[in-house]
Amino acid sequence: MDEEDLDPREAERDRRRDREAQAAQRELMRAGMGKVFKQIQDAQKKAAEEPPLIFGSGGEGFDRGG
């Protein structure tokens, strides 16, 4: 279905939706967002390298050893 086939209100709604989606993508490219992205990656890497917690019958978590 082309934009020409749509009701003018529907066509404007589609344009607004597309503009909002593009704004979200541009927000990620803003200055300083690379640093945030790196911090997120570093936190995920650290979490992946740490041994998982084991929960005992008492409910408290303790390290697997290390």
C-alpha positions in Angstrom: 0.0 0.0 0.0 1.5 3.3 -1.1 1.3 6.5 0.9 -0.9 7.9 -1.9 -3.5 5.2 -1.1 -3.7 6.1 2.5 -6.1 8.6 4.2 -4.2 11.8 4.8 -4.4 11.3 8.6 -3.0 7.8 8.3 -0.2 9.0 6.0 0.7 11.7 8.6 0.7 9.1 11.4 3.1 7.0 9.4 5.4 9.9 8.8 5.3 10.8 12.5 6.1 7.2 13.5 9.0 7.1 11.1 10.4 10.4 12.3 10.2 9.2 15.9 12.0 6.0 15.1 14.7 8.0 13.3 15.0 10.3 16.3 15.7 7.3 18.6 18.5 6.1 16.3 20.0 9.6 16.1 19.9 9.8 19.9 22.3 6.8 20.1 24.7 8.6 17.8 24.8 11.7 20.0 28.2 12.9 21.3 29.2 11.0 24.4 27.0 8.0 23.7 30.1 6.0 22.6 31.4 6.3 26.2 28.1 5.0 27.6 28.1 2.1 25.1 31.7 1.2 26.2 30.7 1.3 29.9 27.8 -1.0 29.2 30.0 -3.4 27.3 32.6 -3.4 30.1 30.0 -4.1 32.7 28.6 -7.0 30.7 32.1 -8.4 30.2 32.9 -8.1 33.9 29.6 -9.8 34.8 30.3 -12.7 32.4 33.8 -13.2 33.9 32.6 -13.4 37.5 31.5 -16.8 38.8 27.8 -17.1 39.4 26.4 -17.0 42.9 25.1 -20.2 44.4 22.2 -19.8 46.8 22.1 -22.1 49.8 19.1 -23.4 51.7 19.3 -20.4 54.0 18.7 -18.1 51.1 22.0 -16.3 51.3 24.3 -16.2 48.3 27.9 -17.2 48.4 30.7 -17.4 45.9 31.5 -20.6 44.2 35.0 -20.1 45.3 37.7 -17.9 44.1 
